[in-house]
């Protein structure tokens, strides 16, 4: 659900702070999307998160 909200916030044409306010408009987008992503990550059970993190570090990516 949080990922859907983050994607929707990025794609919809309205913002809490308009983007024409240089710098501030983009920063609020970044903060809102990052907070939604962090909330989504917190919902993943720790044992599952650790399992997939371990698998990701074991992948050999050398050519």
Secondary structure, DSSP 8 states (H G I E B T S, - for coil): -HHHHHHHHHHSS--SS-TTSTTHHHHHHHHHHHHHHHHHHHTS-HHHHHHHHHHHHH-----
